[in-house]
């Protein structure tokens, strides 16, 4: 069984690597550098404003650490055929799930430590601490995640009828109790974490039976969430959208499809109805608005705004060839220039809307960080960039 997991892990990593190469392209890496740099700078500027002994800091840190503990799920790599093919060997599967647990733990442990590192400067800002407290916090972060993954292992075991539901509830309540004690009394929180981990480990070792249907469903849900993340950057065949009419979007479709010729109609309707392209533009625009809203450094705020507009435009360019594989589009009695003009009009309409929304987010109107002159500069630069992308970059990409 150990060899089976190693084989599946190798195949799984090779499969994911194909998508990671597409996700971490040059554009996304640059955006990440800007994003994390801006967040780190804003965080460093905000910390001195926090007063020593602020009572709201500790509850906020507890909530943050509880949320971080939920990141990083148990990767069992169970496949659909396992309930049939491997059912007679269920009693021999402990080594398999043990390796799956360790494979999940080292990745999730890194995430937990990173989340802890983010909130420690805030904690040290308001609380007098000893050097040994840092050692306690690191141990508690690792033990809490180990306990969380053991609870995840319990959810796919046969036992009491309500065992999966109870285990899921404990995945939230136990980190809350442990971190609640640790933030106020680090040594007490560490002791409680060790006791809970020991009790849960003994119970997991006694549960040798596996609920194969539930294990398969949980693993499919985990991979579906991974594929949906990849689908933000590229087409994933296993992610299929659902068709549902939204009548309130009829006006938007008519506006986008307004124009002469069949290509205007096809592109206008296709953009709104295509769950991949339309949702991708919507999500990227929303992320851009949120990120730029919280970046209060003027030059960085403008740079991020322009970068996000460019990223949205690059994700829209492949839509030009969306219908190349449909034979009927080649039978249209229209020239190639009409197709180009129709897509150019569609791109201009979409990017004007996207640019205006990102400018609204980048202006931080709610906080009043920027002057009207800076907001006007953002608007002018955004519209100039949209025009340049539509006038020149589109022709280069199509060629």
Phi, psi and omega in degrees: 000327177296319178295326179296316180292321179299319179296316180293323180296316179297316178295321180295315180294321177297320179295317180291327182298327178299323179280323181298327177296326179281326181290308183272061174277179184301318183295315184290322179296317177298318179297322179295319178300314178297316184296305183292326176295318179294317180294318179295319179294315179296322178296317179294325178287332183277330185303315180299340180281346180281126182281146179295133179083015178298127188286340184277349186291313183297313175300323179296319179294320178299314179299317180298314182290327176294318178294320179296325180295341180276352181272134180097090184267168180287119180263098181273340182058029177289140182250165185299326184280349184300320179301338180262311187285319188257007181303317180295343182256022183302319183294344182261011188269001180301315177299326179297309182288335175294316177293323177298323179295313180294322178299320179285328188289317184293328177287315180292328178296322177297318178296319180296318179293324177294318177297323177294318181298329181293319187268348181298317177302324178291320179296315181291340179291327187247350185233135172285128188229163173251159181297328181292337178298325178298319177297319177298316182298318180296315179297318180296320179299316180289319180291321180297318178291324176297318178295320179299316181290328175294323175295322176296324176295325179294328184295338180256017178254147172286144179181227174294154183300326184260015182300313179301318180294319179295318180297321179294322178294319180293334178295340176261318186287320182297311176300326180294317179293315183296311181289328176300321177284321185294319183296326179266320182226087188305316183293321179296317178299321178295317180296316179298319179298318180295318181295312180296322179295318179296316180297315181294323179296320178295321180291322180295322180294333179279344183261092183268341181279154186234134173273091189297321180297316179292320179298319178294317181295320180295317180293322178294321177295320179297313180292328178296320177294324177294315181295326179292328173293315178298327183293346175292338186245335181206167181282126176249117185301328184284347179263112181242130178278161179261140181272124179209128181283133175242097187297333182290349177267003182300320179297320178295319179297315180297323179290317180291325183273001182292124181156174181266144175095161183289333183292326177297317178296315185292314180292319180297313178288323183294323181297315183287323185276340179283112186292335182282306184290311182299314179293325179297313179297319180296316181292317179297321178295318179296316178298318179298319180295319182292314182296310183292335180296323185266359177267113188258000176279119189306307184294323180289324177299315179293319180297317179295321179300313180294323180295317181293322177299318178296318180297318178297318180297319179295327178287337180277334186304316181298343180295341178301324183261019185300326187250017181295332183273000178265121186296328184295330181293334178279350179265355179299135178280054180227158180272165179295329180295328178292322176297316179297317181295321180295318180290324178297319178294318179298314181299319180296316180297314182295314185290331174296316178295314180297315180299318179295319179295317180292323177298319178298316178294318182291338182287343181050048183300325182296328181266340182067032183289324190250151179282169178296328179295320178292319178296321176295322177297318177301316181296316181296314181296322180295315181292324176295318179296318178300318180294318179294318178297319183285328186275321187242312185296324180299316181295322180295315181296319181294321178294000000 
